[in-house]
Amino acid sequence: MQTTSTSLQDASDEILIQKYKNGAKEAFDVLYHRHLLKVYKRVKYVVPESDVEDVTQEIFMAALKSIPSFRGDSKFGTWLRTLTNHKVAEFYRRRSRKQEPRLAPLSEAAGYVTGGSSQTMEEHLFLQRLLQELPENYREIILLRFAEDLQFNEIADLMNQNLEATKSLYRRAITALRAHLEK
């Protein structure tokens, strides 16, 4: 059994997906643990802190339901990133339909302040709002660079662009972010 677990840990995403489709349910656990931190960090950049865990859970539940129909036209990481963006957009659509904004209990808010300064929390919320105001391609490259800690060559591969075009897009995104900051 130990060899199976070790072999699953070393398997590529594509092999894990095939094993899952063939009935090895533990293959999804490996995918989950492999991609959890990236998804969580991406969600944390764009969703209020109190909802990050719920949205992250929704993403992996949707992935679990959708994996049988995953055709492999793109890498699993790209597919999961698209699913993440979709679920974040869905979160904001649901949220905008509600009449009143969700208020966090005072005890929950106190926990955020003790976890870091209130200034840090305000800066995080401000950054989230700024990112939402950027065009999608600018927001995406900033998230790939900062939330997922990817290098420019990795981003270029993911976006099917050459390295110079990727760097140029990044510079434009940062310039747009700075312009929003100055407002």
C-alpha positions in Angstrom: 0.0 0.0 0.0 2.9 2.4 0.8 4.2 2.0 -2.7 0.9 2.9 -4.2 0.7 6.0 -2.1 4.3 7.0 -3.0 3.7 6.3 -6.7 0.6 8.5 -6.6 2.5 11.3 -5.0 5.1 11.2 -7.8 2.5 10.8 -10.6 1.7 13.7 -13.0 -1.6 15.5 -12.7 -2.7 13.8 -15.9 -1.9 10.3 -14.6 -3.7 11.1 -11.4 -6.8 12.2 -13.3 -6.8 9.0 -15.3 -6.4 6.9 -12.1 -9.3 8.8 -10.5 -11.4 8.2 -13.6 -10.5 4.5 -13.3 -11.7 4.3 -9.7 -8.7 5.3 -7.6 -10.5 7.9 -5.5 -7.3 8.6 -3.5 -5.8 10.1 -6.6 -8.0 13.2 -6.2 -6.6 13.6 -2.6 -3.2 13.9 -4.1 -4.4 16.5 -6.7 -6.2 18.4 -3.9 -3.1 18.6 -1.7 -0.9 19.4 -4.6 -3.0 22.4 -5.7 -4.7 23.6 -2.5 -2.1 26.2 -1.6 -2.1 27.9 -5.0 -5.9 27.9 -5.2 -6.2 29.2 -1.6 -3.6 32.0 -2.2 -5.4 33.1 -5.5 -8.8 33.2 -3.8 -7.3 35.1 -0.8 -6.2 37.9 -3.2 -9.7 38.4 -4.6 -12.3 37.4 -2.0 -12.9 38.8 1.5 -11.0 36.9 4.2 -14.1 35.6 5.9 -15.1 33.8 2.7 -11.8 32.4 1.4 -12.1 29.0 2.9 -15.7 28.5 1.7 -14.9 29.6 -1.8 -11.8 27.4 -1.9 -13.9 24.5 -0.7 -16.5 25.2 -3.4 -13.8 25.2 -6.1 -12.5 21.7 -5.1 -16.1 20.4 -4.8 -16.7 21.6 -8.3 -13.4 20.1 -9.5 -14.4 16.8 -7.9 -17.7 16.8 -9.7 -16.3 18.0 -13.0 -13.1 15.8 -13.2 -14.9 12.9 -14.9 -15.6 15.2 -17.9 -12.0 16.7 -17.9 -10.8 16.0 -21.4 -7.2 17.1 -21.0 -7.3 19.8 -23.7 -5.3 21.9 -21.3 -3.2 21.2 -18.3 -5.0 20.4 -15.1 -3.6 23.5 -13.4 -4.9 25.7 -16.2 -8.3 24.1 -16.0 -8.4 24.5 -12.2 -7.3 28.1 -12.5 -10.2 28.7 -14.9 -12.6 27.0 -12.5 -11.3 29.1 -9.7 -11.9 32.3 -11.7 -15.4 31.1 -12.5 -16.2 30.3 -8.8 -14.9 33.6 -7.7 -17.1 35.4 -10.2 -20.0 33.3 -9.1 -19.3 34.3 -5.5 -19.5 38.0 -6.4 -22.7 37.4 -8.5 -24.3 35.7 -5.5 -23.1 38.4 -3.2 -24.4 41.3 -5.3 -27.9 39.7 -5.4 -28.2 39.9 -1.7 -30.0 42.9 -0.4 -27.7 43.6 2.5 -24.0 43.1 2.8 -23.0 40.2 5.0 -21.8 41.5 8.4 -19.2 39.5 10.3 -19.8 38.9 14.0 -17.7 41.2 16.2 -15.8 38.2 17.6 -14.8 37.2 14.1 -13.6 40.7 13.3 -11.6 40.8 16.5 -9.8 37.6 15.4 -8.7 39.3 12.1 -7.3 42.3 14.0 -5.3 40.1 16.4 -4.0 38.0 13.4 -2.4 41.2 12.0 -2.8 44.9 12.3 -6.0 46.6 11.3 -4.0 48.6 8.8 -2.8 45.4 7.1 -6.4 44.2 6.8 -7.5 47.5 5.3 -4.6 47.4 2.8 -5.6 43.8 1.9 -9.2 44.9 1.3 -8.1 47.9 -0.7 -5.9 45.7 -2.9 -8.8 43.3 -3.5 -10.9 46.3 -4.7 -8.2 47.5 -6.9 -7.7 44.1 -8.5 -11.4 43.9 -9.2 -11.3 47.2 -11.1 -8.5 46.1 -13.4 -9.2 44.4 -16.8 -9.2 40.6 -16.5 -5.9 40.1 -18.4 -4.1 42.6 -16.0 -5.7 41.0 -12.9 -4.7 37.5 -14.2 -1.0 38.3 -14.8 -0.7 40.0 -11.4 -2.3 37.0 -9.7 -0.1 34.6 -11.5 3.0 36.6 -10.5 2.1 37.3 -6.9 -0.6 34.9 -5.7 1.0 31.8 -7.4 4.6 33.0 -7.3 5.2 32.1 -11.0 8.2 33.3 -12.9 7.7 35.2 -16.2 8.7 32.2 -18.3 6.1 30.1 -16.6 3.4 32.7 -17.0 4.4 33.0 -20.7 3.9 29.3 -21.1 0.5 29.3 -19.4 -0.7 32.3 -21.4 0.7 30.9 -24.7 2.7 34.1 -25.2 6.4 34.8 -25.8 8.4 36.1 -22.8 8.6 39.7 -24.0 4.9 39.9 -24.6 4.3 38.6 -21.1 6.7 41.1 -19.5 5.1 43.9 -21.5 1.6 42.9 -20.3 2.9 42.7 -16.7 4.4 46.2 -17.0 1.1 47.6 -18.3 -0.8 45.8 -15.5 1.5 47.3 -12.9 1.1 50.8 -14.5 -2.7 50.4 -14.4 -2.5 49.3 -10.8 -0.4 52.3 -9.9 -2.8 54.6 -11.7 -5.7 53.2 -9.7 -3.6 53.7 -6.5 -3.0 57.3 -7.3 -6.7 58.1 -7.6 
